[in-house]
Amino acid sequence: MLAYRITPDNGALTFAGEAALPGSPTHISTDHHGRFVFSASYNQGCVSVTPLHDGLPGETITVVEGLEGCHSANISPDNRTLWVPALKQDRICLFTLSDDGFLSAQEPAEVTTVEGAGPRHMVFHPNQQYGYCVNELNSSIDVWELKDPKGNIECVQTLDMMPPDFSGVRWAADIHITPDGRHLYACDRTASIITVFSVSEDGSVLAVEGYQPTETQPRGFNLDHSGKYLIAAGQKSHHIAVYDIVGEQGLLQEKGRYAVGQGPMWVVVNAH
């Protein structure tokens, strides 16, 4: 893992440090306080925790193995629970994050999807009551109630994200929610679409509002911090497209597209 300093005025990167990881990373993320990096390794089937010191990575302090097809590591809004989808096992493993960066299995230690769903990436509602997981292999979205009145974690909705007439191979990739929790988006690489969802006021129910054609094979996309724009990367088109998020439905209106080099896969928007 490499660390770079970002020049505030122009975004230029300067190498600052590096640290070894236990497996080739498929996805990295940080906790909400910027103290730890979580690395998910699909090929090695593990998740690890690396401490950050003034933004620079140290030696890995925790490794959990046995997570086949580990595709992301997603910290809960309260910064206490790490949700780790294991795509090949149709389960999401739940770990408590200690103050010193160690992971311990929660009770329950996992939640399961339907067989063959392939849980991949997650986001959480700003009210901290619901999480949303995009399933790669059947292109669906699961809505997880983080704690019901009895303290259980429950899947309260599963929604197909593909158009009714779609008959190809399902291959979903990424998922994001607007900062106000009103709109959620997910992409599928075979159809090259971004599905637009409205979110109920309490976060428990999604409804499909539309399907936006986008760049070819959109593996990754993101939203800006205002929730006004969506940026999608086409792995096969070698471009990004920028969209305005418009109206009560949160539909997308293309604003421009830009060449960015070969095979773009992810979009990160720096906070200012």
C-alpha positions as CSV (number, residue, x, y, z in Angstrom):
1,M,0.0,0.0,0.0
2,L,1.4,3.4,-1.1
3,A,0.7,6.7,0.6
4,Y,0.8,10.1,-1.2
5,R,0.5,13.6,0.1
6,I,-2.0,15.7,-1.8
7,T,-1.1,19.3,-2.7
8,P,-4.2,21.3,-1.8
9,D,-4.2,23.9,-4.6
10,N,-3.8,21.5,-7.6
11,G,-4.2,17.9,-6.3
12,A,-0.7,16.9,-7.2
13,L,0.6,13.7,-5.5
14,T,3.9,13.3,-3.7
15,F,5.0,9.9,-2.5
16,A,5.1,9.7,1.3
17,G,5.4,6.1,2.4
18,E,4.4,2.5,1.9
19,A,3.6,-0.7,3.8
20,A,3.2,-4.4,3.0
21,L,-0.2,-6.1,3.0
22,P,-1.0,-9.8,3.6
23,G,-2.8,-10.2,0.3
24,S,-3.2,-8.3,-3.0
25,P,-5.8,-5.7,-2.2
26,T,-9.1,-5.6,-4.1
27,H,-10.6,-2.8,-2.0
28,I,-9.2,-0.4,0.6
29,S,-11.1,1.9,3.0
30,T,-10.5,3.8,6.2
31,D,-12.4,4.1,9.5
32,H,-14.2,7.4,10.1
33,H,-11.4,8.9,12.2
34,G,-8.6,8.2,9.8
35,R,-6.8,5.9,12.2
36,F,-6.9,2.6,10.3
37,V,-7.0,1.2,6.7
38,F,-9.0,-1.9,6.0
39,S,-7.8,-4.0,3.0
40,A,-9.9,-6.7,1.5
41,S,-8.1,-9.3,-0.7
42,Y,-10.3,-11.3,-3.1
43,N,-7.5,-13.7,-4.2
44,Q,-6.1,-14.3,-0.7
45,G,-9.6,-14.4,1.0
46,C,-8.7,-12.2,3.9
47,V,-9.3,-8.8,5.4
48,S,-6.6,-6.8,7.3
49,V,-6.2,-3.7,9.4
50,T,-3.3,-1.3,9.1
51,P,-2.7,1.6,11.4
52,L,-2.2,5.1,10.1
53,H,0.3,7.5,11.8
54,D,-0.1,11.1,10.5
55,G,-1.7,9.5,7.4
56,L,1.2,7.1,6.8
57,P,0.6,3.3,7.0
58,G,2.4,1.2,9.6
59,E,2.7,-2.6,10.0
60,T,-0.5,-4.7,9.7
61,I,-1.9,-5.5,13.1
62,T,-4.9,-7.7,12.3
63,V,-5.5,-10.3,9.6
64,V,-8.7,-12.5,9.3
65,E,-8.6,-15.3,6.8
66,G,-11.1,-17.8,5.4
67,L,-13.2,-15.1,3.6
68,E,-13.5,-16.6,0.1
69,G,-13.9,-13.8,-2.5
70,C,-13.5,-11.1,0.1
71,H,-14.5,-8.0,-1.9
72,S,-14.7,-5.0,0.4
73,A,-14.5,-3.8,4.0
74,N,-17.2,-1.4,5.2
75,I,-17.1,0.3,8.5
76,S,-20.5,1.1,10.1
77,P,-21.6,4.7,10.8
78,D,-20.7,4.3,14.5
79,N,-17.2,3.2,13.6
80,R,-17.6,0.0,15.6
81,T,-18.7,-2.8,13.2
82,L,-16.8,-3.8,10.1
83,W,-19.0,-5.5,7.4
84,V,-16.9,-7.7,5.1
85,P,-18.7,-9.3,2.1
86,A,-17.3,-12.8,1.1
87,L,-18.7,-13.0,-2.4
88,K,-18.0,-16.7,-3.0
89,Q,-19.6,-17.7,0.3
90,D,-22.8,-15.6,0.0
91,R,-22.2,-14.1,3.4
92,I,-21.2,-10.9,5.1
93,C,-19.0,-11.3,8.1
94,L,-19.3,-8.9,11.0
95,F,-16.4,-7.8,13.2
96,T,-16.1,-5.4,16.1
97,L,-13.3,-2.9,15.7
98,S,-11.4,-2.3,19.0
99,D,-9.8,1.1,19.8
100,D,-6.4,-0.4,19.0
101,G,-7.5,-1.8,15.6
102,F,-8.1,-5.5,16.4
103,L,-11.1,-7.3,15.0
104,S,-13.3,-9.8,16.9
105,A,-16.2,-11.7,15.5
106,Q,-19.6,-10.3,16.5
107,E,-22.7,-12.1,17.6
108,P,-24.1,-13.0,15.1
109,A,-20.7,-13.4,13.3
110,E,-22.3,-13.2,9.8
111,V,-25.4,-12.6,7.8
112,T,-26.2,-14.6,4.7
113,T,-27.6,-13.7,1.3
114,V,-29.6,-15.9,-1.0
115,E,-27.5,-18.6,-2.7
116,G,-25.5,-17.2,-5.7
117,A,-26.1,-13.6,-4.9
118,G,-22.4,-12.7,-4.4
119,P,-22.3,-9.8,-2.0
120,R,-19.7,-7.2,-3.1
121,H,-19.9,-3.6,-1.9
122,M,-21.9,-1.7,0.8
123,V,-23.1,1.8,1.9
124,F,-25.0,2.9,4.9
125,H,-27.9,5.3,5.4
126,P,-27.0,8.6,7.2
127,N,-29.5,7.8,10.0
128,Q,-27.3,4.8,10.9
129,Q,-30.2,2.4,10.9
130,Y,-29.8,0.7,7.5
131,G,-27.1,-0.7,5.2
132,Y,-27.3,-1.6,1.5
133,C,-25.3,-4.3,-0.2
134,V,-25.0,-4.7,-4.0
135,N,-24.8,-8.3,-5.0
136,E,-22.5,-8.9,-8.0
137,L,-23.8,-12.2,-9.4
138,N,-27.5,-11.6,-9.4
139,S,-27.5,-7.8,-9.7
140,S,-29.7,-7.2,-6.7
141,I,-29.6,-4.9,-3.7
142,D,-30.2,-6.1,-0.1
143,V,-31.4,-3.7,2.5
144,W,-30.1,-4.6,6.0
145,E,-31.7,-3.3,9.2
146,L,-28.7,-2.9,11.4
147,K,-30.5,-3.6,14.6
148,D,-34.2,-4.5,15.0
149,P,-36.0,-4.0,18.3
150,K,-34.6,-7.3,19.5
151,G,-31.0,-6.5,18.6
152,N,-31.0,-8.7,15.5
153,I,-29.7,-7.8,12.0
154,E,-32.3,-8.5,9.3
155,C,-32.6,-8.2,5.6
156,V,-35.8,-6.3,5.1
157,Q,-35.8,-5.9,1.3
158,T,-34.2,-7.4,-1.8
159,L,-34.7,-5.6,-5.0
160,D,-33.7,-6.4,-8.6
161,M,-31.6,-3.6,-10.1
162,M,-31.9,-4.7,-13.8
163,P,-34.5,-3.6,-16.4
164,P,-37.4,-6.1,-16.8
165,D,-36.3,-7.0,-20.3
166,F,-32.6,-7.7,-19.4
167,S,-31.6,-11.3,-20.3
168,G,-27.8,-11.1,-20.2
169,V,-25.2,-12.1,-17.6
170,R,-25.7,-10.1,-14.5
171,W,-22.5,-8.4,-13.3
172,A,-23.1,-5.6,-10.7
173,A,-20.2,-3.7,-9.3
174,D,-20.6,-0.5,-7.2
175,I,-23.1,1.3,-5.0
176,H,-23.4,4.8,-3.4
177,I,-25.9,6.8,-1.6
178,T,-26.4,10.6,-1.5
179,P,-25.3,12.4,1.7
180,D,-29.0,13.2,2.6
181,G,-30.0,9.5,2.2
182,R,-32.7,10.3,-0.4
183,H,-31.1,8.6,-3.5
184,L,-29.1,5.4,-4.0
185,Y,-27.3,4.3,-7.1
186,A,-25.8,1.0,-8.3
187,C,-24.1,0.0,-11.6
188,D,-24.0,-3.2,-13.7
189,R,-21.1,-3.8,-16.1
190,T,-22.8,-6.0,-18.6
191,A,-25.7,-3.7,-19.3
192,S,-23.5,-0.5,-18.8
193,I,-26.2,1.1,-16.7
194,I,-26.6,3.0,-13.4
195,T,-29.8,2.1,-11.7
196,V,-31.4,5.0,-9.8
197,F,-33.3,4.3,-6.6
198,S,-35.3,6.5,-4.3
199,V,-35.0,5.8,-0.6
200,S,-37.8,6.0,1.9
201,E,-37.6,8.6,4.6
202,D,-36.6,6.1,7.3
203,G,-34.2,4.3,4.9
204,S,-36.0,0.9,5.0
205,V,-37.4,0.8,1.5
206,L,-35.9,1.3,-2.0
207,A,-37.8,1.9,-5.2
208,V,-36.4,1.9,-8.7
209,E,-36.8,5.3,-10.4
210,G,-34.9,4.7,-13.6
211,Y,-31.9,3.2,-15.5
212,Q,-29.2,5.5,-16.9
213,P,-27.0,4.3,-19.8
214,T,-23.4,5.1,-19.0
215,E,-19.8,4.5,-20.0
216,T,-19.0,0.9,-21.2
217,Q,-18.4,-1.5,-18.3
218,P,-18.7,0.9,-15.3
219,R,-16.8,-0.9,-12.6
220,G,-16.7,2.1,-10.3
221,F,-18.5,5.4,-9.8
222,N,-18.9,7.9,-7.0
223,L,-20.8,11.0,-5.8
224,D,-19.4,14.4,-4.8
225,H,-19.7,15.5,-1.2
226,S,-22.6,17.9,-1.9
227,G,-24.7,15.1,-3.5
228,K,-25.2,17.1,-6.6
229,Y,-23.0,15.1,-9.0
230,L,-22.3,11.5,-10.0
231,I,-19.0,10.5,-11.7
232,A,-18.9,7.1,-13.5
233,A,-15.8,5.4,-14.9
234,G,-16.0,3.2,-18.0
235,Q,-13.4,0.4,-17.8
236,K,-13.8,-0.3,-21.5
237,S,-14.6,3.2,-22.8
238,H,-11.5,4.8,-21.1
239,H,-13.6,7.8,-20.2
240,I,-15.5,9.1,-17.2
241,A,-18.9,10.7,-17.4
242,V,-20.2,13.4,-15.0
243,Y,-23.9,13.7,-14.3
244,D,-26.1,16.2,-12.5
245,I,-28.4,14.6,-10.0
246,V,-31.8,16.2,-10.7
247,G,-35.3,16.3,-9.4
248,E,-37.2,14.5,-6.7
249,Q,-36.4,11.2,-8.3
250,G,-32.6,11.8,-8.3
251,L,-32.4,11.0,-12.1
252,L,-29.1,11.6,-13.9
253,Q,-28.4,14.2,-16.6
254,E,-25.1,14.0,-18.4
255,K,-23.0,17.1,-18.0
256,G,-19.8,16.0,-19.8
257,R,-17.4,13.1,-20.4
258,Y,-13.6,13.1,-20.3
259,A,-10.8,10.8,-21.5
260,V,-8.8,9.5,-18.5
261,G,-6.5,6.8,-19.8
262,Q,-6.8,3.1,-20.2
263,G,-9.2,1.0,-18.1
264,P,-10.3,3.3,-15.3
265,M,-11.9,1.3,-12.4
266,W,-12.6,3.6,-9.5
267,V,-13.6,7.2,-8.7
268,V,-12.6,8.9,-5.5
269,V,-13.7,12.5,-4.8
270,N,-11.3,14.4,-2.5
271,A,-12.9,16.4,0.3
272,H,-12.0,20.1,0.6
